[in-house]
Amino acid sequence: MERDDLAGALDELLAHSADDVVFEPHAAQGQELHGPDALRAFWARFAEEGFQVRAGAYSISEEGNSVIVSGWVRTIGEGRLADTQSRWVYRFNDEDQIVSAGVERA
């Protein structure tokens, strides 16, 4: 995401995700997306509507079966630019696959 490569970041995320993964991207405004196909469709619509997103990490920590990433998100669209401090929470199963991924404002 720091390299402005949403498609590459999405492919990397999905390569490490369970088939029944649940995503809750910040841009989805609280909507849960179930499975890889739902996430791909969401980001395709996002891009088709002319929005752009970049993100970067400040810190990464491990807590039990979760990885917590603190960082920033920049969204550009509809003539507006928004910078947000965020925290991503990735939860893993016993096979080291992501089973849920959500983002919160920090």
MMTF fields as JSON, N, C-alpha, C and O atoms, coordinates in Angstrom:
{
  "mmtfVersion": "1.0.0",
  "mmtfProducer": "UNKNOWN",
  "numBonds": 423,
  "numAtoms": 424,
  "numGroups": 106,
  "numChains": 1,
  "numModels": 1,
  "chainsPerModel": [1],
  "groupsPerChain": [106],
  "chainIdList": ["A"],
  "bondAtomList": [4, 2, 8, 6, 12, 10, 16, 14, 20, 18, 24, 22, 28, 26, 32, 30, 36, 34, 40, 38, 44, 42, 48, 46, 52, 50, 56, 54, 60, 58, 64, 62, 68, 66, 72, 70, 76, 74, 80, 78, 84, 82, 88, 86, 92, 90, 96, 94, 100, 98, 104, 102, 108, 106, 112, 110, 116, 114, 120, 118, 124, 122, 128, 126, 132, 130, 136, 134, 140, 138, 144, 142, 148, 146, 152, 150, 156, 154, 160, 158, 164, 162, 168, 166, 172, 170, 176, 174, 180, 178, 184, 182, 188, 186, 192, 190, 196, 194, 200, 198, 204, 202, 208, 206, 212, 210, 216, 214, 220, 218, 224, 222, 228, 226, 232, 230, 236, 234, 240, 238, 244, 242, 248, 246, 252, 250, 256, 254, 260, 258, 264, 262, 268, 266, 272, 270, 276, 274, 280, 278, 284, 282, 288, 286, 292, 290, 296, 294, 300, 298, 304, 302, 308, 306, 312, 310, 316, 314, 320, 318, 324, 322, 328, 326, 332, 330, 336, 334, 340, 338, 344, 342, 348, 346, 352, 350, 356, 354, 360, 358, 364, 362, 368, 366, 372, 370, 376, 374, 380, 378, 384, 382, 388, 386, 392, 390, 396, 394, 400, 398, 404, 402, 408, 406, 412, 410, 416, 414, 420, 418],
  "bondOrderList": [1, 1, 1, 1, 1, 1, 1, 1, 1, 1, 1, 1, 1, 1, 1, 1, 1, 1, 1, 1, 1, 1, 1, 1, 1, 1, 1, 1, 1, 1, 1, 1, 1, 1, 1, 1, 1, 1, 1, 1, 1, 1, 1, 1, 1, 1, 1, 1, 1, 1, 1, 1, 1, 1, 1, 1, 1, 1, 1, 1, 1, 1, 1, 1, 1, 1, 1, 1, 1, 1, 1, 1, 1, 1, 1, 1, 1, 1, 1, 1, 1, 1, 1, 1, 1, 1, 1, 1, 1, 1, 1, 1, 1, 1, 1, 1, 1, 1, 1, 1, 1, 1, 1, 1, 1],
  "groupList": [{"groupName": "MET", "atomNameList": ["N", "CA", "C", "O"], "elementList": ["N", "C", "C", "O"], "formalChargeList": [0, 0, 0, 0], "bondAtomList": [1, 0, 2, 1, 3, 2], "bondOrderList": [1, 1, 2], "singleLetterCode": "M", "chemCompType": "L-PEPTIDE LINKING"}, {"groupName": "GLU", "atomNameList": ["N", "CA", "C", "O"], "elementList": ["N", "C", "C", "O"], "formalChargeList": [0, 0, 0, 0], "bondAtomList": [1, 0, 2, 1, 3, 2], "bondOrderList": [1, 1, 2], "singleLetterCode": "E", "chemCompType": "L-PEPTIDE LINKING"}, {"groupName": "ARG", "atomNameList": ["N", "CA", "C", "O"], "elementList": ["N", "C", "C", "O"], "formalChargeList": [0, 0, 0, 0], "bondAtomList": [1, 0, 2, 1, 3, 2], "bondOrderList": [1, 1, 2], "singleLetterCode": "R", "chemCompType": "L-PEPTIDE LINKING"}, {"groupName": "ASP", "atomNameList": ["N", "CA", "C", "O"], "elementList": ["N", "C", "C", "O"], "formalChargeList": [0, 0, 0, 0], "bondAtomList": [1, 0, 2, 1, 3, 2], "bondOrderList": [1, 1, 2], "singleLetterCode": "D", "chemCompType": "L-PEPTIDE LINKING"}, {"groupName": "LEU", "atomNameList": ["N", "CA", "C", "O"], "elementList": ["N", "C", "C", "O"], "formalChargeList": [0, 0, 0, 0], "bondAtomList": [1, 0, 2, 1, 3, 2], "bondOrderList": [1, 1, 2], "singleLetterCode": "L", "chemCompType": "L-PEPTIDE LINKING"}, {"groupName": "ALA", "atomNameList": ["N", "CA", "C", "O"], "elementList": ["N", "C", "C", "O"], "formalChargeList": [0, 0, 0, 0], "bondAtomList": [1, 0, 2, 1, 3, 2], "bondOrderList": [1, 1, 2], "singleLetterCode": "A", "chemCompType": "L-PEPTIDE LINKING"}, {"groupName": "GLY", "atomNameList": ["N", "CA", "C", "O"], "elementList": ["N", "C", "C", "O"], "formalChargeList": [0, 0, 0, 0], "bondAtomList": [1, 0, 2, 1, 3, 2], "bondOrderList": [1, 1, 2], "singleLetterCode": "G", "chemCompType": "PEPTIDE LINKING"}, {"groupName": "HIS", "atomNameList": ["N", "CA", "C", "O"], "elementList": ["N", "C", "C", "O"], "formalChargeList": [0, 0, 0, 0], "bondAtomList": [1, 0, 2, 1, 3, 2], "bondOrderList": [1, 1, 2], "singleLetterCode": "H", "chemCompType": "L-PEPTIDE LINKING"}, {"groupName": "SER", "atomNameList": ["N", "CA", "C", "O"], "elementList": ["N", "C", "C", "O"], "formalChargeList": [0, 0, 0, 0], "bondAtomList": [1, 0, 2, 1, 3, 2], "bondOrderList": [1, 1, 2], "singleLetterCode": "S", "chemCompType": "L-PEPTIDE LINKING"}, {"groupName": "VAL", "atomNameList": ["N", "CA", "C", "O"], "elementList": ["N", "C", "C", "O"], "formalChargeList": [0, 0, 0, 0], "bondAtomList": [1, 0, 2, 1, 3, 2], "bondOrderList": [1, 1, 2], "singleLetterCode": "V", "chemCompType": "L-PEPTIDE LINKING"}, {"groupName": "PHE", "atomNameList": ["N", "CA", "C", "O"], "elementList": ["N", "C", "C", "O"], "formalChargeList": [0, 0, 0, 0], "bondAtomList": [1, 0, 2, 1, 3, 2], "bondOrderList": [1, 1, 2], "singleLetterCode": "F", "chemCompType": "L-PEPTIDE LINKING"}, {"groupName": "PRO", "atomNameList": ["N", "CA", "C", "O"], "elementList": ["N", "C", "C", "O"], "formalChargeList": [0, 0, 0, 0], "bondAtomList": [1, 0, 2, 1, 3, 2], "bondOrderList": [1, 1, 2], "singleLetterCode": "P", "chemCompType": "L-PEPTIDE LINKING"}, {"groupName": "GLN", "atomNameList": ["N", "CA", "C", "O"], "elementList": ["N", "C", "C", "O"], "formalChargeList": [0, 0, 0, 0], "bondAtomList": [1, 0, 2, 1, 3, 2], "bondOrderList": [1, 1, 2], "singleLetterCode": "Q", "chemCompType": "L-PEPTIDE LINKING"}, {"groupName": "TRP", "atomNameList": ["N", "CA", "C", "O"], "elementList": ["N", "C", "C", "O"], "formalChargeList": [0, 0, 0, 0], "bondAtomList": [1, 0, 2, 1, 3, 2], "bondOrderList": [1, 1, 2], "singleLetterCode": "W", "chemCompType": "L-PEPTIDE LINKING"}, {"groupName": "TYR", "atomNameList": ["N", "CA", "C", "O"], "elementList": ["N", "C", "C", "O"], "formalChargeList": [0, 0, 0, 0], "bondAtomList": [1, 0, 2, 1, 3, 2], "bondOrderList": [1, 1, 2], "singleLetterCode": "Y", "chemCompType": "L-PEPTIDE LINKING"}, {"groupName": "ILE", "atomNameList": ["N", "CA", "C", "O"], "elementList": ["N", "C", "C", "O"], "formalChargeList": [0, 0, 0, 0], "bondAtomList": [1, 0, 2, 1, 3, 2], "bondOrderList": [1, 1, 2], "singleLetterCode": "I", "chemCompType": "L-PEPTIDE LINKING"}, {"groupName": "ASN", "atomNameList": ["N", "CA", "C", "O"], "elementList": ["N", "C", "C", "O"], "formalChargeList": [0, 0, 0, 0], "bondAtomList": [1, 0, 2, 1, 3, 2], "bondOrderList": [1, 1, 2], "singleLetterCode": "N", "chemCompType": "L-PEPTIDE LINKING"}, {"groupName": "THR", "atomNameList": ["N", "CA", "C", "O"], "elementList": ["N", "C", "C", "O"], "formalChargeList": [0, 0, 0, 0], "bondAtomList": [1, 0, 2, 1, 3, 2], "bondOrderList": [1, 1, 2], "singleLetterCode": "T", "chemCompType": "L-PEPTIDE LINKING"}],
  "groupTypeList": [0, 1, 2, 3, 3, 4, 5, 6, 5, 4, 3, 1, 4, 4, 5, 7, 8, 5, 3, 3, 9, 9, 10, 1, 11, 7, 5, 5, 12, 6, 12, 1, 4, 7, 6, 11, 3, 5, 4, 2, 5, 10, 13, 5, 2, 10, 5, 1, 1, 6, 10, 12, 9, 2, 5, 6, 5, 14, 8, 15, 8, 1, 1, 6, 16, 8, 9, 15, 9, 8, 6, 13, 9, 2, 17, 15, 6, 1, 6, 2, 4, 5, 3, 17, 12, 8, 2, 13, 9, 14, 2, 10, 16, 3, 1, 3, 12, 15, 9, 8, 5, 6, 9, 1, 2, 5],
  "groupIdList": [1, 2, 3, 4, 5, 6, 7, 8, 9, 10, 11, 12, 13, 14, 15, 16, 17, 18, 19, 20, 21, 22, 23, 24, 25, 26, 27, 28, 29, 30, 31, 32, 33, 34, 35, 36, 37, 38, 39, 40, 41, 42, 43, 44, 45, 46, 47, 48, 49, 50, 51, 52, 53, 54, 55, 56, 57, 58, 59, 60, 61, 62, 63, 64, 65, 66, 67, 68, 69, 70, 71, 72, 73, 74, 75, 76, 77, 78, 79, 80, 81, 82, 83, 84, 85, 86, 87, 88, 89, 90, 91, 92, 93, 94, 95, 96, 97, 98, 99, 100, 101, 102, 103, 104, 105, 106],
  "secStructList": [7, 6, 6, 1, 7, 2, 2, 2, 2, 2, 2, 2, 2, 2, 2, 6, 3, 3, 3, 3, 3, 3, 3, 3, 7, 4, 4, 4, 6, 6, 7, 7, 3, 3, 1, 2, 2, 2, 2, 2, 2, 2, 2, 2, 2, 2, 2, 2, 6, 6, 7, 3, 3, 3, 3, 3, 3, 3, 3, 3, 3, 3, 3, 6, 6, 3, 3, 3, 3, 3, 3, 3, 3, 3, 3, 3, 3, 6, 6, 3, 3, 3, 3, 3, 3, 3, 3, 3, 3, 3, 3, 3, 7, 6, 6, 1, 7, 3, 3, 3, 3, 3, 3, 3, 3, 7],
  "xCoordList": [0.823, 0.0, 0.867, 0.45, 2.051, 2.927, 3.413, 3.75, 3.449, 3.929, 2.784, 2.97, 1.608, 0.446, 0.096, -0.186, 0.118, -0.165, -1.261, -0.995, -2.491, -3.611, -3.782, -4.023, -3.663, -3.836, -2.78, -3.107, -1.534, -0.472, -0.676, -0.469, -1.081, -1.345, -2.516, -2.493, -3.536, -4.708, -4.326, -4.747, -3.532, -3.085, -2.287, -2.478, -1.406, -0.591, -1.459, -1.26, -2.416, -3.329, -4.129, -4.225, -4.7, -5.539, -4.736, -5.273, -3.469, -2.625, -2.442, -2.118, -2.651, -2.459, -3.764, -3.752, -4.882, -6.191, -6.934, -6.781, -7.739, -8.622, -9.758, -10.074, -10.357, -11.456, -12.665, -13.393, -12.886, -14.042, -13.664, -14.344, -12.588, -12.107, -13.169, -13.973, -13.15, -14.056, -13.198, -12.312, -13.474, -12.745, -13.665, -14.873, -13.074, -13.807, -12.907, -12.377, -12.735, -11.878, -12.476, -13.696, -11.617, -12.065, -12.996, -14.007, -12.657, -13.456, -14.838, -15.711, -15.06, -16.37, -17.335, -18.505, -16.858, -17.688, -18.521, -19.731, -17.852, -18.514, -19.106, -19.537, -19.139, -19.676, -18.662, -17.471, -19.134, -18.274, -18.32, -19.385, -17.158, -17.042, -16.611, -15.577, -17.399, -17.155, -16.518, -17.143, -15.27, -14.552, -13.757, -14.016, -12.777, -11.91, -12.656, -12.305, -13.668, -14.396, -15.091, -15.122, -15.638, -16.313, -15.309, -15.625, -14.112, -13.102, -12.624, -12.464, -12.397, -11.983, -13.057, -12.729, -14.317, -15.407, -15.492, -15.712, -15.318, -15.368, -14.293, -14.585, -13.029, -11.939, -12.061, -11.625, -12.637, -12.859, -13.852, -13.627, -14.953, -15.932, -15.292, -15.52, -14.503, -13.808, -12.963, -13.022, -12.179, -11.32, -12.134, -11.81, -13.198, -14.044, -14.695, -14.955, -14.96, -15.572, -14.537, -14.874, -13.281, -12.241, -11.516, -10.737, -11.756, -11.083, -9.69, -9.45, -8.8, -7.453, -7.181, -7.706, -6.357, -5.995, -4.527, -4.038, -3.841, -2.469, -2.417, -3.179, -1.515, -1.385, 0.043, 0.773, 0.431, 1.763, 1.752, 0.863, 2.748, 2.836, 3.879, 4.941, 3.548, 4.507, 5.084, 6.282, 4.216, 4.658, 3.811, 2.67, 4.41, 3.742, 4.023, 5.168, 2.956, 3.146, 2.261, 1.278, 2.629, 1.892, 1.256, 1.911, -0.027, -0.761, -1.572, -2.632, -1.086, -1.781, -1.87, -0.845, -3.091, -3.279, -3.553, -4.085, -3.186, -3.43, -2.138, -1.184, -2.139, -1.075, -1.725, -2.722, -1.144, -1.659, -0.679, 0.518, -1.199, -0.379, -0.913, -2.093, -0.048, -0.425, 0.19, 1.341, -0.586, -0.067, -1.006, -1.787, -0.92, -1.69, -2.403, -1.978, -3.493, -4.247, -4.535, -4.961, -4.303, -4.667, -5.664, -5.38, -6.833, -7.874, -8.092, -8.192, -8.165, -8.392, -9.596, -9.65, -10.563, -11.742, -12.747, -12.786, -13.571, -14.618, -14.058, -14.698, -12.851, -12.248, -11.725, -11.407, -11.629, -11.178, -9.994, -9.843, -9.168, -8.062, -8.243, -8.459, -8.156, -8.323, -7.161, -6.892, -6.484, -5.435, -5.956, -6.541, -5.741, -6.251, -5.177, -4.503, -5.025, -4.183, -5.031, -6.172, -4.485, -5.288, -4.55, -3.344, -5.333, -4.814, -5.52, -6.747, -4.744, -5.276, -5.113, -4.079, -6.13, -6.065, -6.311, -7.39, -5.301, -5.373, -5.395, -4.484, -6.421, -6.517, -6.227, -6.653, -5.497, -5.031, -5.591, -5.893, -5.727, -6.125, -4.863, -3.747, -5.048, -3.917, -3.053, -1.93, -3.548, -2.767, -2.074, -1.589, -2.026, -1.409, -2.081, -1.423, -3.386, -4.164, -4.956, -5.412, -5.115, -5.92, -7.384, -7.888, -8.069, -9.498, -10.348, -11.541, -9.733, -10.438, -9.413, -8.299, -9.824, -8.972, -9.857, -10.765, -9.583, -10.358, -9.453, -8.286, -9.98, -9.202, -10.024, -11.244, -9.328, -9.952, -9.179, -7.988, -9.837, -9.113, -8.337, -8.842, -7.119, -6.264, -6.507, -5.878],
  "yCoordList": [-1.197, 0.0, 1.261, 2.292, 1.196, 2.374, 2.702, 3.849, 1.691, 1.902, 2.22, 2.175, 2.541, 2.861, 1.699, 1.895, 0.482, -0.732, -1.515, -2.542, -1.03, -1.675, -3.113, -4.005, -3.351, -4.711, -5.654, -6.78, -5.222, -6.054, -6.317, -7.438, -5.298, -5.462, -6.41, -7.229, -6.294, -7.168, -8.62, -9.522, -8.845, -10.207, -10.801, -11.966, -10.018, -10.496, -10.83, -11.86, -9.969, -10.212, -11.492, -12.325, -11.65, -12.813, -14.112, -15.183, -14.032, -15.225, -15.833, -17.014, -15.022, -15.477, -15.546, -15.614, -15.528, -15.502, -16.825, -17.524, -17.153, -18.325, -18.044, -16.889, -19.097, -18.94, -18.225, -17.539, -18.375, -17.756, -16.499, -16.13, -15.854, -14.652, -13.547, -13.452, -12.722, -11.571, -10.31, -10.175, -9.392, -8.13, -6.991, -7.032, -5.978, -4.765, -3.556, -2.939, -3.218, -2.084, -0.762, -0.613, 0.177, 1.497, 2.141, 2.744, 2.013, 2.621, 2.001, 2.581, 0.831, 0.171, 0.733, 0.349, 1.635, 2.325, 1.364, 1.539, 0.339, -0.597, -1.829, -2.74, -1.886, -3.051, -4.192, -3.98, -5.401, -6.582, -7.213, -7.336, -7.608, -8.271, -9.706, -9.941, -10.664, -12.077, -12.758, -12.895, -13.183, -13.927, -13.058, -11.862, -13.681, -12.958, -12.292, -11.178, -12.94, -12.352, -11.047, -10.097, -11.004, -9.787, -8.642, -7.497, -8.94, -7.894, -7.406, -6.202, -8.319, -7.907, -7.025, -6.012, -7.401, -6.615, -5.234, -4.237, -5.174, -3.889, -2.94, -1.792, -3.426, -2.549, -2.216, -1.141, -3.095, -2.787, -1.628, -0.703, -1.679, -0.577, 0.717, 1.783, 0.626, 1.772, 2.465, 3.685, 1.68, 2.23, 2.761, 3.811, 2.037, 2.478, 3.824, 4.594, 4.111, 5.377, 6.491, 7.614, 6.193, 7.215, 7.458, 8.405, 6.629, 6.798, 6.165, 5.215, 6.707, 6.17, 6.025, 6.781, 5.05, 4.863, 4.457, 3.673, 5.006, 4.601, 4.431, 5.056, 3.581, 3.349, 2.95, 2.471, 3.15, 2.761, 2.425, 2.84, 1.671, 1.204, 1.986, 2.329, 2.266, 2.828, 1.721, 1.702, 0.794, -0.271, -1.519, -1.454, -2.665, -3.955, -4.722, -4.811, -5.284, -6.075, -7.317, -7.365, -8.305, -9.557, -9.692, -9.486, -10.039, -10.251, -11.528, -11.521, -12.627, -13.91, -14.347, -14.499, -14.555, -14.983, -13.807, -13.988, -12.593, -11.388, -10.627, -10.684, -9.919, -8.972, -7.601, -7.414, -6.642, -5.274, -4.371, -4.361, -3.621, -2.706, -1.298, -1.035, -0.396, 1.013, 1.783, 1.552, 2.7, 3.443, 4.534, 5.081, 4.842, 5.935, 5.458, 4.508, 6.145, 5.892, 7.243, 8.184, 7.328, 8.52, 8.096, 7.209, 8.729, 8.46, 9.718, 10.82, 9.543, 10.658, 10.313, 9.243, 11.22, 11.003, 12.102, 12.759, 12.302, 13.325, 14.691, 15.463, 14.99, 16.291, 16.5, 17.629, 15.439, 15.557, 14.633, 13.588, 15.059, 14.246, 14.083, 15.064, 12.846, 12.6, 11.74, 10.667, 12.226, 11.466, 11.013, 11.798, 9.741, 9.169, 8.3, 7.529, 8.428, 7.506, 6.273, 6.388, 5.095, 3.879, 2.761, 2.817, 1.747, 0.54, -0.636, -0.725, -1.539, -2.73, -3.899, -4.034, -4.741, -5.929, -7.144, -7.303, -7.989, -9.216, -10.392, -10.539, -11.227, -12.418, -13.654, -13.743, -14.606, -15.785, -17.063, -17.118, -18.098, -19.423, -20.25, -19.739, -21.517, -22.398, -22.723, -23.203, -22.474, -22.697, -21.42, -21.356, -20.402, -19.104, -18.393, -17.674, -18.592, -17.885, -16.774, -16.937, -15.659, -14.56, -14.982, -15.396, -14.876, -15.189, -13.936, -13.954, -12.845, -11.561, -10.439, -10.552, -9.363, -8.191, -6.959, -6.784, -6.123, -4.894, -3.724, -3.892, -2.542, -1.326, -0.39, -0.295, 0.289, 1.254, 2.554, 2.548, 3.648, 4.907, 4.88, 4.453, 5.336, 5.321, 6.555, 6.715],
  "zCoordList": [0.0, 0.0, 0.0, -0.529, 0.578, 0.572, -0.833, -1.126, -1.704, -3.071, -4.026, -5.242, -3.5, -4.313, -5.238, -6.42, -4.683, -5.447, -4.744, -4.12, -4.846, -4.181, -4.656, -3.842, -5.955, -6.492, -5.918, -5.543, -5.843, -5.283, -3.808, -3.343, -3.064, -1.636, -1.41, -0.491, -2.251, -2.142, -2.417, -1.693, -3.459, -3.782, -2.623, -2.274, -2.03, -0.909, 0.293, 0.936, 0.599, 1.717, 1.502, 2.403, 0.315, 0.041, -0.024, 0.262, -0.394, -0.434, 0.952, 1.082, 1.983, 3.362, 4.145, 5.374, 3.439, 4.085, 3.928, 2.927, 4.93, 4.862, 3.868, 3.585, 3.352, 2.39, 2.989, 2.272, 4.289, 4.941, 5.728, 6.686, 5.321, 5.992, 5.972, 5.045, 7.011, 7.107, 7.152, 7.997, 6.231, 6.161, 6.564, 6.329, 7.172, 7.515, 7.224, 8.148, 5.926, 5.578, 6.071, 6.153, 6.393, 6.846, 5.809, 6.169, 4.554, 3.475, 3.353, 2.709, 3.957, 3.899, 4.942, 4.97, 5.798, 6.79, 7.631, 7.779, 8.183, 9.088, 8.445, 9.151, 7.132, 6.427, 6.487, 6.261, 6.792, 6.779, 5.392, 4.787, 4.902, 3.614, 3.877, 4.501, 3.404, 3.685, 2.479, 1.428, 2.641, 1.618, 0.667, 0.528, 0.008, -0.923, -2.072, -2.462, -2.619, -3.758, -3.365, -4.147, -2.17, -1.708, -1.553, -1.878, -1.064, -0.918, -2.275, -2.478, -3.199, -4.551, -5.21, -5.827, -5.085, -5.668, -5.022, -5.71, -3.704, -3.0, -3.522, -3.855, -3.595, -4.035, -5.514, -5.926, -6.328, -7.744, -7.88, -8.661, -7.117, -7.13, -6.637, -7.209, -5.593, -5.013, -6.086, -6.238, -6.827, -7.875, -9.052, -9.608, -9.438, -10.544, -10.262, -11.186, -8.994, -8.606, -8.502, -8.125, -8.832, -8.88, -7.567, -7.461, -6.571, -5.292, -5.348, -6.092, -4.557, -4.397, -2.912, -2.094, -2.574, -1.169, -1.093, -1.906, -0.104, 0.226, 1.727, 2.465, 2.172, 3.615, 3.927, 3.059, 5.164, 5.614, 7.084, 7.828, 7.492, 8.88, 9.659, 9.139, 10.938, 11.892, 12.761, 13.046, 13.184, 14.081, 13.866, 13.408, 14.213, 14.106, 15.387, 15.83, 15.987, 17.199, 17.137, 16.398, 17.92, 17.977, 19.346, 20.368, 19.364, 20.613, 20.469, 19.844, 21.042, 20.931, 19.49, 18.825, 18.989, 17.6, 16.666, 15.571, 17.106, 16.311, 16.043, 16.819, 14.927, 14.615, 14.527, 13.831, 15.247, 15.289, 14.539, 14.828, 13.579, 12.792, 13.01, 12.78, 13.453, 13.593, 12.434, 12.066, 11.861, 10.722, 10.253, 11.031, 8.979, 8.387, 7.119, 6.461, 6.802, 5.564, 4.921, 5.591, 3.635, 2.862, 1.798, 0.994, 1.792, 0.813, -0.012, 0.528, -1.317, -2.232, -3.086, -3.692, -3.133, -3.96, -3.773, -2.732, -4.795, -4.779, -4.42, -3.706, -4.919, -4.682, -3.267, -2.891, -2.48, -1.093, -0.846, -1.477, 0.092, 0.567, 2.067, 2.778, 2.551, 3.983, 4.483, 3.944, 5.514, 6.184, 7.532, 8.278, 7.845, 9.082, 9.722, 9.039, 11.03, 11.779, 12.04, 12.488, 11.764, 11.844, 12.563, 12.807, 12.887, 13.528, 12.875, 12.906, 12.285, 11.65, 12.604, 13.26, 12.682, 13.525, 12.629, 12.058, 12.52, 11.736, 12.701, 13.516, 12.62, 13.475, 12.627, 11.476, 13.211, 12.49, 13.095, 14.287, 12.254, 12.735, 13.01, 12.914, 13.348, 13.664, 12.446, 12.604, 11.246, 10.02, 9.548, 8.418, 10.413, 10.101, 8.933, 8.18, 8.779, 7.771, 8.458, 9.59, 7.778, 8.297, 8.258, 7.214, 9.402, 9.457, 9.594, 9.292, 10.05, 10.058, 9.997, 10.508, 9.36, 9.236, 9.303, 8.49, 10.266, 10.429, 10.679, 11.035, 10.496, 10.721, 11.592, 11.463, 12.471, 13.381, 13.277, 12.968, 13.529, 13.659, 14.958, 15.996, 14.882, 16.079, 16.934, 17.98]
}
